[in-house]
Amino acid sequence: MKHNVGGIDRLLRIGAGLALIALAATGTIGAWGWLGVVPLLTGAVGFCPAYPLIGLNTCPLKRP
């Protein structure tokens, strides 16, 4: 699996994911906040399955 999520994108995804999960855990925004797991995982792994579908790649490294 190639990385297609760059550094700043990864940090933003992890931060947003953690914030959504924290808000859901405290009951502030309800169960929808648990969707924060998706950006958290894509940021942690460095791969977003939606990016190839729309032709996007924020990772500056070109790996074979």
N, C-alpha and C positions, 0 to 999 in steps of 0.2 A: 504494500500500500504506500503510495507516494504521499509525501506531505504537500498539502496545498493551502495551508493556513500559516501565514507569516507571524512574526514576533508580536507586533502591536495588536494584530487581529486576535492572536491567542490570548494575550493579556486581557483584552476587552471581553472576550467570550468567557474566560474563567471568572472575571470580576462580575459580569452580569449574571452568570449562572449561580455563583455563590450568593449574590444579593437576592435573586429570586427564591432560592432555596431557603435562605434565612427568613425572608418575609413569609414564605409559606409555612415554615416551621413555627413561627410565632403567631400565625393565624391572621396576619395583617392583610394578605391578599387572597387567601383561600387556596384551594387545591390546585388552581391553575399555575401557581408559582412553582410547583414541582416540575414543570416543564423546563425549569432552569437546569435540569440534569443534562439536557441535550446540548446547550452551548458549553457547559462545563466539560462534558466528555469530548466534544469536538475540539475544544481548546486544548485539553490535556493530551489528546492523541495526535493532534496536528493535521487531522484530515476531516474535511466536511464533504459528505456525499452529495450535497446539492451543488457544490462549486463546479464539478465537471459538467453537470447538466446545463449550466448557464455559461460555461466557458471562462470561469474566474479562477485566478490563482494568485494569492497574496504572498506566497512563499518565494523569497528571492533566490533560494538555492535550486539549482538544476541538478537533480540526482538521476542517474541512469536507471 
